[in-house]
């Protein structure tokens, strides 16, 4: 029997190796590299079907705005850091889109068992809270600022204070392929 790769059942923990993709680099002599990365400890909250991909979720907890920078037009947290002789590399879980946050919250509201499973896995989440999203606000003159989303009212806000909000990492899987 052939083992299926990159497919999970509802509630199953996803263990896959550290995966990263280059995002941006800066500097000429001392280089700074920025990467998006994913590692294990995600939980499957939706199984894949022929029509739709499965969803893996990791609740990263609450993150303060001071820990978020904007790199390449996207919010970025320095979750991992690697020092090298000629520079350093920072890696961040990619922030989800508004659509991804809405989809995750809807799934968890409809399935209390999944929410309890996340809590038991020490991935605490409040579905009435705000969530950081990939969108940024602002322009060239005033700099770009991270934004957060209220799924209850479907409202997008620009950061204006120091209040931490929930941060999620979402991975889709379909026919053996992972989409970050």
N, C-alpha and C positions, 0 to 999 in steps of 0.2 A: 504494500500500500504506500503510495507516494504521500509524503508529508507536505501539507500546504504551507507556503511561506508568506509571511506578512498578512495573516488573517487571524482574527480573534473573535471569540464568542462574547456575548453580553456579560459584563462584569469581570471579564478576565483581565489580569494584569499583563501589560505589554512590555516585554523585555527585548529591546533591540540595542545594538551597540551604539556608542557615541557616533552621531552623524552630524556633519557640519557642512555649510556652504559659504564660500566667500561672499561678503556683502560689500565691503568698501575698504580701501586703503588710503592712507594719507602720509605725507612726509617724503622727503627725498633721501636723506641719509639715515636718520632714525625713523623707521617706518612704524606706523600704527595700523594694524589690520583689524577689521571688524568682521565677525562671522555670526551667522545664525546657527544654532545647534539644537539638537534634540538628543535625549538619552532615555534610558529605561524609566520605569515606574509610571507609565501612563495607564489609564484604565479604559477599557472599551465601554462606551456608553451607547453605541449603536452598531449592530452588525451590518456588514455589507450585503447588498442584494444586487441583482442584475441592473436595477434601475438607479441605485444610489450607493455612494461609498459609505463605508463604516467610519466611525469617529472614535478616536482615542483622545482622552482628556487628561491633562495634568493641571491641578490647581496649585499655583505658585504662591498663594497667600496674598496678603495685602501689601502693596508697594506704595511708598511715599513718592510724591512728585520730585523730590530732590534727588532720587535715585534713577531718574529717567532723563536721558539726553536724547537729542534728535540727531540721527546720523543718516545721511543719504535720504532725507525726507521721511524717515520712519522713526518712531520711538524705539529706544534701545536701552537696555540695562546691562551693566557690566557684571553678568552672572558668573563668568569665568574669566580668569586672567592668566596669561602665560608670558613670562619675561624671556626675551631672547637677547643675544648680543647686539643685534642691529635694530631692535625694536621690541614691540610687544603686541600681543594679540588679545583682543577682548571678544568674548562670545556671549550671545544673548538668545534666550528663547524668543522666537518671533511673536510679536503681539498679534492677537486675532483681529479679524475684521468685525464690523458690526453684525453682519449676517451670521458669522460663526458664533458670536456671543449669544445672539437671539436664538439660534438653533440649539445650542447647549443648554441654555436656561429653560427653553420649552421642553426639551427631553427630560431634564431633571425635575421639573415641576410635575410632569406626567408620571414619573416613576420614582416614588419615595424610596424603593429598595436601592436604586442606584445612588441616590443622595446619601443614604445611610452607609452604603459601601464606601463612598468617598470619605465620609467622616471617620469610619473605622480604619481607613488607610491613611489617616492623618492629613487628608486634603479637605480642610474645613472650608465651607462655602456658604454664603448667605445669598439666597436668590433674590432678595429684595434690595441688595446692595448695588453699587455702581461698579463698572468694569472698565479697565483700561482697554483701548482699542488702537488699531494701527493708524487711524487717521491723525493728522496733525493740523494745527491752525496757525495762521500768521503768514507773514511773507518775508521778503528779503530784508527790509529795514528793521523790523522789530523782532526778528528771529521766529523760529517755529516753536510751538508749544504742544505738548501732548494733550490728548483729548480722552474723555471717559464717557461711557454710555450707560443710560438708565433703561434697561430692557422693559421695565414696567410701563413707563410713559413713552418709550421709544424716542428719547431725547438725547442728543449729543451735546456735551459741555466741553468748554476749553478750561484747562486747569487755571485756577485763580487763587487757590489757597494751598495749605500744606496737608490737606486731608488725604490719607492713603485710601486706595481703592483696590479691589481684587484684580489679580492678574492671572490669566489662563494661557495655557499652551494647547493648541488643537492640531491634531494630525489626522488627515483623512487616509483611508486605505481602500484600494479597489483593485481587484485582479492582480494582487501581489505588489502593486506599486504604492509607495508612500508619498503623500503630498503634504508639505509643511506650510 
